[in-house]
Amino acid sequence: MSKIIFGIDVGGTTCKCGTFSKEGELLRKEEIPTRKDEGGSLILPDISEYIKGVLADMNMTTEDVAGIGMGLPGACLEDGTVNKCINLGWGVFNAANALSELTGIPVKIGNDANMAALGEFWVGGGSEYNSMVMVTIGTGVGGGVIIDGKPLYGFNGAAGEIGHLPLVEGETESCNCGKKGCLEQVASATGIVRTANRMLAESDMPSSLRSVPYISAKVIFDEAKGGDALAIQVTEYVCRYLGKGLACAAGMVDPEVFVIGGGVSAAGEYFINLIDKYYKECVFHASRQTKIVKAALGNDAGMYGAAKLILGN
Ligand SMILES: [Zn+2]
C-alpha cells in the first residue's frame, strides 16, 4: 500500500517540494532551485533526483508513493500536456509523462494558480465550501476555479485566467501576455504601483506618496488606510476593477466563495471590504451575497493543491 504523496509547486526561481501523508499531513518541506538553463531541460531531472533522495532518506521505495502532483506556471491540460511555460523556457510537451518516466511514479499536473486554489479548497480559506474561485494577487493576478472539488482546466488549459480578463478600456501599454487592458495591468502589485504613478503624474493633488522614496502596493494601502486622498483614489480604482473581475467570474461560475490570496492580500480587511463593495455594485443580483474571504496557506497553497490532485475528490 502506498503511503505518501509528493506535492511540487514549480516556480520561476524555486520548486517548493512537499511530502504528504495520504491523510494530508505535511511530513516535510524543502525548496530546490529551478534551473532554467538549457531550455528548462534540467528542471524535471532535478525534481526526480530530489524525490529519489527523499525516498532514500525515508527508507521508502517508489512503491510507497501514491503519486506526484505538480503545479506549473503555464497552461496545463488534464492529460499532462503543458502548453508553454514561458518562465521555465518550456514549449509544448507531456510533462507528467516525462517526470513519470524519470521517477517510475504516476504524475499529474495542473496550472499553479489552479493548484493554489485546490490547496485552499482542501485545507485553507475555502475548506468549508463546495465550490470556489480563488484570485491570487501578487506580481501578477492569477485565478483558479474549483467546482465539486475538482479544478477546472478548460479546453485549452486556460480556465480561471482572471488576470487577463480584458476589462480596462483605453489602456495603451501591453500586458505580459501581449494584450492591452488586462485586469492584471491595474490590479497586480506592479499594476497597483503603475496606477499610482500614473495618477500622481496626472494630478496636482498633494499626497504623502509624493515624498515616499519607494512606492509599493503595501505603502499605497498603508497611506490609504491613513487617509491620504490620492492613495484612497488609487485603491478605490484598483478594487473597482477587482470587484468587476469577480463579478464577471460570478456571472460564469457562480461560486459559493471567493478566496483572495497572494502578497497584496496582506492588506487585509480594508482591501477585501473595498473589493466586496464594488463586487456588490456590479454583480448579478442572485450572486450578491457571495462571500469574499482571505486565503490561509500563503506560499504553501500550490504545494498542498498539487498533493490533493493525487488524492482526488
Ligand atoms: Zn494579460
Residues whose N, C-alpha, C, O or C-beta is under 5 A from the ligand:
A	BS01	ZN	G163 H164 C175 C177 K179 C182
